[in-house]
Amino acid sequence: MFKKHLIYKTDNYNMLTVEVQGKTLVVREISDQWGEDAFQFLSRPELLNWAEQRFKIEDYKGREDEYNQIMENFRNV
């Protein structure tokens, strides 16, 4: 059984989760526009680096609280 962390979920078609599979971290991003993408990382620093590249603070102008919550959820994995 893998430990699953919910990063965000707006509905059943837009969500991002991280599964801890032993030493591997698997990110599953589901989008109503792009379908499902999966990314594998071998360390938390690698995952956090990806998250910082994927989620830019500039994209969350006026929604800084949402950005901060997403990044905090990544840090808690």
N, C-alpha and C positions, 0 to 999 in steps of 0.2 A: 504494500500500500504506500502510495506516494503522498507527501504532504503538499497540499495545494494552497497557494496564496492568491487571493483576489486583489488585483491592483486597481482596477476600475471596472464598473459595469453600468452601462446606461440602459441597456435592455438585453434581450436574448440574442441580439445580432451584433452588438457592439460591446466587447469586453476584452480584458487582457488578464491572463492568469500566469502564475509561475509555479511550476511543479518541481519539487526537490526530489530528484531520483538518485539517491546516493550522493555522489560527488558532482553529478550533473544537474544543472538548472535548465529547465525547458520552459521557454516563454511561448505561450499560445495567444495569438492576437486574432480575434474574430471581428470582422468588419462587414457591414452590409454592402459596402462598395467593393471590397477586395477579397472577400471570403476569409479563409483561415490561413495564417502564416505561423510557422513554428521556428524558433531559434534555440540553439543549444549553446550553453556556456559552461566552462569548466571551473569558474571561480566567481565569487561575489563581486570582486573589483571589475572583472570583465563584464558582468551583467550591469553594474552601475554605470560603467563607461558607455555601454550601449544605450542605456536609458537616458543618460544626459545628452547623447547625440540624437536620439529619437524624439525626445520631448524637450523642445526648446522653450525657454521662458518667454521669448518674443512672441510665440504662438498663443500665449495665454494672457495677453494684455487684458486687464479688467477681470481676469479669472485666476489671479495669482494664488488664491486659496486652493483651487482645484489642482493647479500645478504642484503646489507644496504637498498636498495630500498624496498625489501620485508618487512623487519622489520619496516621501516618507514610507509609503507602502513598499517600494523597492528596497529601501534601507532595512526594513523589518524582515526581509526574506532571510 
